[in-house]
Amino acid sequence: MSSTNSRATSDFILPTFRLPTMHTTFPAWQFSQPLPYGANVSEGGVQFAVFSRSATAMRVLFYDAVDDLEPSHVVHFHPEMDRWGDIWSVFVPGVSAGQLYHIQADGPFEPQRGHRFDGKARLIDPYARALAGEFLPAADGIVRPPKCVVVEDSFDWQGDRPLNRRLSETIIYEMHVRGFTRSPSSKAKHPGTYLGVIEKIPYLQSLGVTAVELMPVHEFSTNHWQGRAETRANYWGYDPLAFFAPHRGYAYSREPGAQVHEFKQMVRALHQAGIEVILDVVFNHTAEGNQNGPTLSFKGLGNRIYYMLANGGSEYRNYTGCGNTVNGNHPIVRELIFLCLRHWVHNYHVDGFRFDLASILSRDRNGDLVPNPPLVEAIGEDPLLARTKIIAEAWDAAGAYQVGSFSNRRWAEWNGRYRDDVRRFWRGDEGMVGPLATRLAGSSDLYGPSGRQPYHSINFITSHDGFTLSDLTSYAEKHNAANGEDNRDGDNNNYSSNYGVEGPTRRQVVGRLRARQIRNFLATLFLSQGVPMLLSGDECRRTQQGNNNAYCQDNPISWFDWNLVEKHADIARFCRGLIAFRRRQPTVRRASFLVGEPAAPGLLPDVSWFNADGGPVEWSGDEHSLVCLFGAWPTTGPSSLAARHVLILLNDGSGPKTFVLPPLAQGIDWRLFVNTAAESPDDIYPDADGPPPAGSKLTLMDHSLVCFVAA
């Protein structure tokens, strides 16, 4: 692109550009259209549209190379011809896909009123579809963020569409794109990338999961607090730079914009394997931080609009623990989030979203929680998202905890109550039989009152945030010294136990108990009503060495060690067997809440509870054992999907316990499915065809679970 001349207006110099093929000059404003936002390729050039209500001037800075410190050309928006209301829009001929750019805006710098314009700042376009490069050395205190890339969205999807699997039939695998294949043990040709995920699809298929939930893949800074001498890596990705753009660091090719194509390749390949893609999205804060943070995008275009401010606008409300809070229920910001979700569904074919710290979406501009918040309602009612899975992390860092009450029946939720109650039951805490039964049955106490169903409960025992399953059974305390924060970071309330030794041990009795507890947790997760979510690596005892907040550990602490799949093949086999059983057995994934009554005369109740003696449960007592009988109902269709009765016996006590089969369960031809106290391969019979119980009494070892399935 080369500048040829300029045309004078009364007080403004408007550049024009020569189209390389047509050898004709056009004024840059001639084809101006106000929408859509961002950089949009059309015949002969690119349309740039940016929202800013208070800017007094706007520019697009063009670069020839990723590492260029200064732009090669600058295009000024005409203050009248290129402004439509509060939208600045200019058509630049001769520009095409792959062009690198920043936005720059003049305006008032009045922090006391919330304005933080800086005419020298290089700004990321809020609607940029890709970024390229890294942060470059600052000049005069001005941070140079990665450059925006003009993207053309064409891709051969080969007929691909979102899979639209029912939520009740979903099994989620939470994973980190880079960490999944970054370790040399992965032997991936494209380690740590979207293409690396494709290489491991056969493993995901063998595991049996139906969806991957990817930790943040929209653009983020790879280091915290840009522009400072900060060395901690931002491994998790919860520090957004550009909501519409796939993270450049997960592309194998270094070509600007290559991440767009490679991400689509990954989605297409996962869909071909029958695996859905759910994105963990972070619409609650950005990498710009508080009043001491850098100006990278929103601050330099409309700080008062994009963020929740305090003290007249000079400070930032911080409900995220990350310095700022996105003003999600402002109409302008609501539109951006809304269009972003549509963008990922339409252009990238993603199947769902998990909303990080979603309670912030329920806060108004003053930070107050409001009923029926506009943004939450708009997401739930949008017709394009109608078959998209939407999942809330229904809390935030400022004390809001809305598990069970976040929104209406369109929204599922990460069930933090499930995590805590299951952990406490198996740790042996007092008074946990009742809570455990409620979680096994789908958490009707949380989701029934709002008209939701068991599948609105996303059940999990571990996630990226906290201990891995192996560490949950190996550490009584967190060990986060490697994070450089003197072990102050991370949750102190983990409901974990080390069973006598903190960390690794050669004591066989401790090792066997830990393995048994891991099987207990996995069996509970996959036999519960609701939607199970498995943390990547828990199926093979991945450890983070006791670190329960590994946000900055881009190293083997966080990476998936593929040697563990073979080392702990017994646990991996156990997990695969549970998942396979769940997929073919509708009794443990009911689409409606259990009522404790038969579906028809002559059938068993859909759920029945008993104590170890086969009698009624004393819910208010100090029992450490429980019997659950999920009754089947007549089904039609393939015999492999025929519902079967499921009998679960649980003993979280510190010693053996004798159980008596309840009268309702006697006379049924039971076959052993799971015995967590047994060594592999007798711990699970994947086809639920193990030996029947030897009589009406059986003894369960301490901290163990046994499951029988009707033949």
N, C-alpha and C positions, 0 to 999 in steps of 0.2 A: 504494500500500500504506500503510495507516495503523494505528498501534498503538491498541488499544482498552482493554486492561486487562492485568493480569498475575496469575499464580497462585503463591502462595507454597508452597515446599517447606520442608523442615527448615532448609536453609541455602542455598537457591538460588532466584533469582527467574526464572521461566520466562515469557517474553512470549507472548501469543497475538495472532492477527491476524484482521481482519475480511475475509472474502471479499467482494469488491465486488459480486458478483451475488447471493450467497446471504444476505447480511446475517446471517451466523451466525458465532460465534467458535469456534475450535478450538484446543486446545493444540498447540503446534508439534511435540511429540514423538509425537502420536497415530498417525501413519502411518509412523513411522520404519522403514526397511529398510536393512540394512548395505551392500548392493551394488545396482547397480554404482557404481564410484567416480565422483566429479565431480558436476556439477549435471545432474539428469535430470528432464525435464518429464513430469508425469503429470496425470491429471484433478484439477483443483482446486489445483495447486501444483507445487512443485519439491522434489525430494529432493537434499540435499547430503550427500555421503559423502567423508570425508577420512581417510587413514591417518596416524596418529602414535602411536608406541609410548610415547614419553616425555613427551608433553604432559600438563599437569595441568588445562588448561581450553582450550575451543575456541569460537570465535565466527565468525559470518558477518556481514560488514559490507555493507550495501546502500546504493547511491548512486542518485540520481535523474538525474544528468547526467554526461557523460564528464569534464568539467573540475571536478567537485565536489572540494573538498579534504577534506571531512569526510563521513562517512556520514549518511544520513537515518534509518536504522534499524539496530539491531544485534540479532541473534538469538544467544542463548547456547545451546550444546549442554548438555543435562543430563548431568552426569558419570556417571550410572548408566543412565538410561533411553535416552540417546542414544549409548551406547557399546557396541559389540559386539566384544569382544576389543580389538584395537588400531585398530578402525575407528570413527570418530566419524561419526554419521549423524543428520540431522534433516530432517523434512519441514516445509516452510514453506508453508502455504496462501496463496492470493492472489497468489503470484509466478508469472510467466509468462516465456516466451521474450523475450529482449531485456533482462532485468534485469541490472544491473551489480553486481558484488560483489568483495570480497576475503575471504580467510580470515585469521584472527588466532589465534595460539596462545600460551598461557602454558606455561612449563616451565623447567627449569634452564638457567642460563647458566654452564657449567663448561667453558671451552675446553680445559682440560687433560685433560678426559675426552671431548672431542668434542661436547659439547652447546653449542648457540648459540641457544637460544630467546630471543626478544625479544617480549614481550607488546605492544609498541607497533608492531611492524612490520606493514605491510600486505603480505599474501602472495598470490602468484599460485597458484591451485589447480593442482597438478601435472596434473590431468586436464581443465583448462579447454579448451573446444573453440573458443574465440575470445577475443581481447583487443580492447580499445578504448582509444583515446587514447594519450597519450605519458606519459613520466615527468614528474611535477609537482614543483614546488619542495619540497625536503625541509624538514621541521619537526623541531626537536630532534634533528637528525642522522638522522632516519628517512626513508628513500627512499620515495616514493610511486610505485610502478610502474604501468604500464597496468592498467586494470580488466578483470576477467574478465566474460564475457558468457554468460548462459544461452542455450543454442542448442537449437532444435528441428530435427532432422536431415531433415525431409521435403524431397523434391525430385523433380521429374518427370524421371526419367532417360530417358524415351522408349524404354525397352527396352535401354538401354546396358548392356554388360558389358565387363569387361577383355578385350582382344583376344587374349591368349594366343598371340602370334606365337612361333614357334620362335626360340630364342636364336641358332642358327646362321644364321638368315635376317635378323637384326637389324642395323640401321645406326643408330648412336646419334649424336645431335647435342646436345652439351653447351651449355647456354645459361642466361642470367640473365634472369629474368622482367622485371625493371625495365629492365635495360640493353638488352634486345632492341628495345624500341620507345620508349625515353625520349627519344632524340635528335629534335629537330624535323625532321630529315631523314626520319624514318619516316612523317611525315604521318598518324599514327594519330589517330583520334578519342578514343581512350582511352590515351594514352601511358604507358608504364611500368607497365602493369597486366595482370591476367589477361585482361581483355577485349581489351587491346592485342595479346596473343598470338593471340587468335582472329582478329583482323584480318589477321594475317600468315600464317595457315595456308596460303593459296594459294602463298606463297613456299616454305614448307617442303615442300609437295607437289611443287613444280617442282624442288626440289633433290633429292628422292627419298628423304630419310631416313625411317626407319620408327619411330623413337622419339626423343623429346626427354628429355634428362636435365637436370632443373631444379636449379640450385644452390639452397641451402636455402630452403624456403618455409614451414617451420614457424616459429613466432613467434621473433623475435630482436629484440634492442635495436638501434636504428638508430645508436647511438653507443656507443663502447667505454667500459667502466668507469663505469657509471651512478652518479650522485651526485657525480661529480668534475667539475672544470673541464676536461673532455676534449673536444676539438673534432674529432678524426678520426672520420669516418663509418665505420660498419660496413656497407660496401656488399655484401660477399660474403654476409653472413648467418650466418657460423660463430660465433654467440654466443647459444645458445638460451635462450629464456625459457619457452616452453610447447610441448612436443613434439606435442600433439594438435591444435594450432590453426594454420590457415593464416595467413600473415603479413598483418596488417591493412594494411600500407603498399602492398600490391600490388592493393588493391581500388580501383575507381573511385569507388564510392559511399562517403560518410563515415558512413553509418548503421552503428551498432555491429552487428557480426555479418554485414555484407554480404559480407565476404570468403569466407564459407562458401559462399554461393550462387554468387558469381562464380567461385570456384575450380572448383566443380562444372560450371558452364557451360563453362569452358575444357576440362576433361577430356572432357566429352561431345562438344564440337565437334572436338577432336583425334581422338577415337575415330571419329567419323563420317567423318573424313578418312583413316582407316587408320593413325593415328599413336599409338603408345603413350606413356605418361607414366611416367617413372622419377624418383623423388625422391632427392635427395642428403640423407641424414639424418645428424644430428650427435648421436649418443648417447654421446659420449666426454667432454664437459665442458659446463658451463653458464655463463651470464653472471654468476654470483655470484662468480667469481674465487676467490682464496685467502683467508687469514684477514684480509686488509685490505679485501676486497671487500664489497659490500652484501649484506644479507639480503633476498632477493626471493621465495623459494619454499622450496626443499628445505632450506636452512640452518635455516629457522624451523620445520620440521616433523619433521626426522629427520636432522640433519647426519651423525651417526655411521653411518647406514644408506646414505644416498644418495651419499656421497663416500668415496674412499680417503684415509685419514688417516695421519699419521705423528707421531712423538714423543708417543705417548699420546693423540693426537687433537687436539693444539693446532695442527698444521700440515697442509697438504694435499699429498698426493703429486701430482706434476705430470708426467704422461707425455704431455701434450697441448701443452705450451708455452703454455697459456692460463690457468694458475693453479690449476686443480683437475682432478680426474679422476673421472668418474662410476663408481660402484662396481657395474658392470654385472652381475657374477656373484653379487651378493647376491640371495637369492630375491625380496625385495620389489621391488628395482629391475628384476630380470629380468622379473617380472610386468608392471611398468609398460611396459617396452620392448616386450614381447610383445603386450600389449593395444593399444599404440600402433600397431604395424604392422598388426594386424588392423583397427583403426579406419580407417586410410588405405585399406586394400584394400576393406573392406566399405562404408564410408560415402562414400568418394571415388573408388572404382573405379580406383585407380592400379595400374599394371602391374608395378612393380618398385621396388627401392631400391638405391642406392649408399651404402655405409656408410663415412662419413668416419673416417679413422684407425682402421680396423676391428681392428687388432691389439690395441687396448685392450680389445676384447670378449673377448680371450683371456687377460686378466690376472685373477688372483684378488684377494681383498680386500687382500692384501699387495703387489699389483702384480707378482707373479711370473707369467710365461707358463706356462700349463698345457696339457697335451694334452687334446683333446676337451672344451673348455670348455663348461659347461652352457648358456650363453646362445646360443652359436654353434650348438650341436646342436639346441636348442629351435627356433630360427628355421628351420633346415634341415629339421626333421621336422614342423613344424606343418601340419596338414591344410588349413587355410584358405589358407595361403601356398604350397601345393604347386605351383601353376602360376605363381607370382610370380617374377620375376627378382630374384635377390639377388646383389649385386656388392660385393666387399670392396676397399677401399683397404688393402692388406695390409701396412701399416706404421704406425708412430706416431712421435711426436716424441722418444721416449726410446731410440731405437736398434733397436727391433724391426723386422725386415724379413722378412716371411713370404710374399713373392711365390713362388707355386708350392707353398707348404706351409701355407696358411692353414687349410684345412678339407677337407671331403669333396666329393664330386661334385655336391652341390647348389649349391655356391658358385662363382661366377665371380670373377675378380679383375682389377682394373686392373693391366696388365702393365707395370710400371716398367722391367723389363729390355728389353722391346720398344722403348720410347721411347728409352732410352739407346743401345742397339745400333744402331738405325736412324739416329739422329742422328750417331753416331760414324762409321758407314760412309760416309755421304754427306759428312761433313766431310773424309774422306780419312785417318782414323786408321789406323795399321798394325794388321794382324792381325784385321780385322773381317769378312772374307769368311765364315768359319765361323759366327760369331754371327749375321750377317745371314741366312744360309741357314736357320739354326734358327728365327729369328723369322718368316721368310717361310713356313715350313712349319707354323707353328702352335705353336711352343714346346713340343714333346714332352718336352724335358728338364725342364721345369717342371711340366707337368700330366699327363704320361703315368704317372709312378710311382704317383700316387694314384688312377688309374683314370678321370681326367677326360679331356676331349676338347678339340680346338682351340677350340671355341666357349666354353670356360671362360676363354680369354684375351681380355680386352678390350684390343685394340690401340689405342694412341694415341701420337701424336708430340708433341702439345701439349694442354694443358688450361687451365682457369682459373688454375691455380697454376703460373706460369712465363711464358716468352715466348709470344707468339702466333707463328704460323708465319712471318708476315712479319718479325717482330722476330728470330726465330731465324736468319734469313738476312741480317740487317742490323746486328746488334750482337754484338760479342765480349764485352762486359761489360754487367752490369745497370746501369740508370740509374733509381734509385728515390728520388732526392732529394725528389720531390714528396710522398713519404710522411711526411716530417718526422723520419726516423730516421737522418739522415746517411749514407744508402745502406748501412746495416749490415744491413737486413732483406733477405729474399729469398735464394734459392739462389745460391751463387757458382759452382756446377759445372753449367753449362748445355749444354756440348758444342755451342756455337753458333760462328758465324763471320760476320764482316762483309765478307769478300772484298775487303778493301783500304781500305774507308772505313767509319768508325763512324757509323751512322745514315744519314739521307737523303743522296742524291747525285745529281748530274746526269751522272755518268760512265756513258755508255751501256754500256760493256763490263761494268761492275759490275752495272748494272741488269739486263742480259740474263742474267747468271750467277745472280743472285738469283731471277729469275723461273723459270729452269730448275731451280734447287734446290727451289723451292716445288712445281713440277710433279713432281719426283722424289719428294719426301716424300708428296705426295698419291697418286701412282701406287703407291708401295710400300705405303702404308696399305691401299688398296682392292684390291690384288692379293694381299695376304697371307691365309693361312688364319687363322681366328679371327674376332673380332667387331670391326669398326672403330668408333672413336669420333672424331668430328670436332668441334673446338672452333668454336663459333659465330663467324663472321666470317673464319675461315681460308679459306673459299671465295672471298673477295673481298679478301684481303690487309689485313684489319683490323690496325691497329698500336696499341700502347700506349706508343709513343715510348721503347721500351727498358725500360719498367717491368715487372719480372717478378714483382711482388707487389702488384698493384693492389687490395688488399683494402679500402682506404679511399677509392678514387677514384670517387665517385659523380658523374661528370662525363664530358665527351667522351673522356677517356683510356680509359674502360671501355665506353662506350656503343657500340652497333652504329651505324656511320655508313652509312646506306642509300645515300648517293651512291657508295659504293665498289662496289656491285653493278653499276652502269653503268660506272664508271671502270675497273674491272678485270673487265669482262665476259668477257675471254678466259680468265681463271683460273676464274671462276664456271662458264663453259661446260665447261671441262676437268673440273672437279669433278663437275658434273652427269652428264657422260658416263661417268665412272668409276663413279659410284653406280648409274646405270642398267645398266651392264654387269654389275656385281656382282649386282644383283638378279635378272638373268635367266640368270646363268652359274654353275651349281652347282660347276664345277671349282675355283673359287677360294673356296669356302665349304664345304669338306668337313665332314661331321659326325663323322668319325673320323680318326685320325692316319694320315698317309701312311707306307707301308712300303717304297717303292722297288721294288715288284714289280707285274706286271700283275694286274688283277682276274680275268682269264680268258685262256686261250691266244689269241695273235694280237693282243692289246691292248698298248698302250704301258704301261710302269710308271707308277704313279700319280705318281711324282716321279723326276726324274733331274737330276743336277748335272754341269756341264761347265766347263772353263776356256775362255778366249777362243779357244784353238786347236781346240776341239771335243773335247778329251781329258779325262781324269780331273782332278779338282781336287786341288791340293796344299794341303790344309786348313791345314797348319802354316806355309805359306810367307807371303810378303809381297805376295800378289796384291791387285790393286785392281779386279778384274773377275770376273764370275760369269755363268753361264748356267743358268737354271732352266726345266725343262720339266715342267709339270703335265699328266699324261696323263688324258684323259677316259675315261669308261666308258659302256656302253650304258645309255640311260634310256628310260623310257616316259612318255607324257603329251604335253602340248602341245609342239610343235616349238620354241617360243620358250624353253623350259627345257631343251632338249637340251644335254648336256654337250659341250664342245668343247675340244680341246687348246689349251693356253696356253703360249707360249714367251716368256720374259722374259730380256733381256740387260741387264746393268748394268755401268757403268764409272764408278767413283768416283775415277779417277786424274786427274792434273792436265793430261793431254794426250790427244789422240785415240787410239783403240785399234781395231785391226782384229780382227773376230770371224769365225770360221769356223763355219758351221752344223754342229752335231754330226751324225754319220751317222744317229743315231736320228731327227733332225728333217728330214733330207733326203727328198725325195719326197712330202712333205705339202704340200698347197695352202694356204699361209699367206697371210693378209691382215693388213696393218698396222692395229693398234688405237691404239697410243700411240708417240709419239716426242717426248720431253720437250725435245729440242734444237731442234725445229722451232717456228716462229712460228704463232700461231693463224691460220687454223683447221686447219692441217696437223699440229698437235700431238696431235690426237685425232680419230679417226673413230668417232663414237658407235655406229655399227652394226657396228664391226669389219670394215669392207669396204674398207679402204685398199689401196694397191698392194702387190703381193707383193715379197719381197726380190729385188733384182737380182743373181741368182747366189747362190753358196754363201758368198760373203764380203761383209761390210758393215762400215763404219767408224762407230764411235760417237764423238761429240764428248766431250770431258772432262766429267765430272759429268753424265752423261745415262743415260736408260733408254729402251729400245725394247721394245715388246710386240707380238707377232704372235699371231693367233688362227686356228686351222684353219677353213677355209671349210666 
